[in-house]
Amino acid sequence: MTTTARETVLGRIRDALALSGPGPAPAVPRAYRTGRTLPGPERLDLLVDRLVDYKATVRTCTADRTAEVIAEALRERGARRIGVPVGLDDAWLARYDGEVERDRADVPAPRLAALDGVVTASAVTCAETGTIFLDGSPDQGRRALSLVPDLHVCVVDLSSVVVGVPEAVARLVPERPTTLISGPSATSDIELERVEGVHGPRTLDVVIRTDV
């Protein structure tokens, strides 16, 4: 009888497991650097440096100018029809004069491509890597909402910005769906030419509220 490659691989795995015995799983060292802090201005400068390097547009403002800056970002991008998660603060859109659609779970993901952009909040942000974490909370919405439209305007509160990845992960709820954003979606083709918008939004506008 001919043995398939799959059967060969599974057989080797079974043999290896039999040799290892039923003992306890080996301990995994987790000596990560944790608890690092930086003053607010330094965290802000580090985050902005990383985001700009990733070709994201960064806008800073105080909380009382949130609606004004979001409207400015959408106007500059020509976004006349946007999607927002169900829990987004209505006050954030008070200065926007375009069409707003609240997302629903029963809206097929392909239909989201008809939107000019999306506005969401964020859960936590890592300054060291310039990575924004979304966790599916009501003000951030489902993953498709932040991945399908070509423009993502993401609001980040400076109080939610931490130094490194361990500090960011410590703030997340493991059971929640997590989306990591490090600049606009981009990849490189076979000629090593950067191509944007392949796996997510082509344009990322980050609004950092410095007093929240």
N, C-alpha and C positions, 0 to 999 in steps of 0.2 A: 504493500500500500504506500502510495506517495505521501510524504509529509509536507504540508504547506509551511510557508515561512511563518505564518501566524502561529501555527502549532509549535514550531521550533522555538520561537521567542517565548511563548507562554510556558513551555516545558522548562526552559532555562530559568525562568522566574520562579516556577514552583520548586525547582531543585535548589535554587539559592535561598528561598524562604525556609526550606526544610533544613538546610545546613545552619541557618542562623538561629534556629530554635525558637521557642515561645517566650524568651526572656523579655524584660522591659525594653521599651524603645530607648535608644540612646538620647542622652540629654543634648539639647541644642543650645550652644552658648549664645546669649543675647546681651552681650556687653556693649550695647549701643550708647553713644553719647546722648544723654537726655537732660532736660531741664535747662537748656541754654537760653539765655535772654539777651536782648539788646534794647537800648532805649528806643522809643517810638521813632524819632527822626532817623536813626540808623537803620531800623527795620524797613522804614519807608524807602530810604535811598537804595538799600540793597534790593528790595523787591522791584522798584522801578527800573533799576539797572538791568535786572534779569528779563523783565517783561519787554523792555525796549529791544534788548538783544534778540528776543524771540520774534520781533517785528509786530508786537502788539502796540496799540495806541493806548496811552495812559493819560487819564485825566484825574486830577486831584481836586477835592472840594470839601467844604464843610457840609454837615448833614442838612442844613437849611437850604443848600443849593442843589440838592440831589435831583429834583425834578428839572431844574434848569439845565444842568449838565447832561442828563440823560436825553432830554429833548434836543440839545445841541448836537450830541453824538448821532442821534437818529436822523436829524435834519441834514447833517453833513454827508451822511451815507445815502441819502435819498430814500430812506425807509418810510414808506407810507402805510404799510400794513404789517403789524408786528404781532407776535404771539407772546404770551406771558403765562407763567404758572398761576394756578388758582389762588395761591396765598401771597402773591406779590402785593406790596403796599400800594393802594390806589394813589396815594399822595405822590408817589414817585413818577407818575405819568400825568400829573396835573398840567404840565406845560407842553405836553405832546398833543398835536392836533390831528394826528393820523388815526387810522383804524386799529383798534386793539381787540385781539381775540384771546379769550381765556382758554387755555388748553383743557382737553378732556381725554380721559383714558381711551374712549371709544373712537377718537379721531385717528385714522390710519396714518402711520408715519410718513408715507409718500406725500400726503396732503400738506404736511408741514413745509415741504419744499416750495410751496406757493407763497409763503411768508417772506417778507423782505428782511426780517430779522427777529431776534428774540431778546428779551430783557429778563435777567434772573438775578437773584441774590447769590450768596455763596456761603459755604459752611466754615471753611478755614483755608488759610493760604500759607505756603511755605516760602519765605523770603529767599532762602539760600538757593533754591532751585527755580523760583518763579512759578511755582505750581499752585493752581487754584483747585480746591476740592469742592465738589458738589455732592450732597448726600441724599438727594431726592426729597428734601423737606418741602413743605407746601410753597415756600417762596422760591424754590429752585426747580421743582417739577421733575418729570420723568426724563430719562436719559435722552430719548429721541428728540425732545423739544430743544435741547441745547446742542444737538449734533447735526440735525438736518438743515435748518435755515442757514443761509450763507453768512449772516452777521450775528454775532453774539455780543451784546452789551452786558457785562457782568459787574455787579456792584460788590465791592470788597470793603469791609470795615477794618480800619487799622487795628482795632482791638482783637480782630480774629487772625491777624498776621503773626505767625510764629517764626522762629529762626530756621529750624531744620525739619527734616522729614519725621524723625521720631516724635518731636513735639507736636507735629501736625496729626500724625496717626493717633497719638494719645487723646486727641480731642474728638476723634470720630467714633461713631457707634458702629461696631463691627457688623451688626446685622443689617445696616442700611446699605442700599446700592450706592457705590461711590464712583464718581467720574472725576478723573484727573485731567486738568487742562494746563498745558505748558505752551502758551502762545497759540496762534492760529494753526489749524491742522496743516501739516506739511510732510512731504516725503521727497526722496530724490529718485529720479529716473535712472536708466542704465548709463546715461552720460553724466550722472551726478549733478544734474540740474535740479534746483529746488522747485517743487511743484506744490502749490498751496490749494487747500480746499478738497483734498482727496478723501479724507476720512472724517471730516467735520467742517465747521465754519471756516471760510476763507479769511474772514476778518474778525479780529477780537478787539473790542474796546473795553478797557478796564477802568471803571470809575472807583477811585479809592477815596473813601470818606475819612478824613484825617482826624476828626474829633469824636468818632464813635468807636 
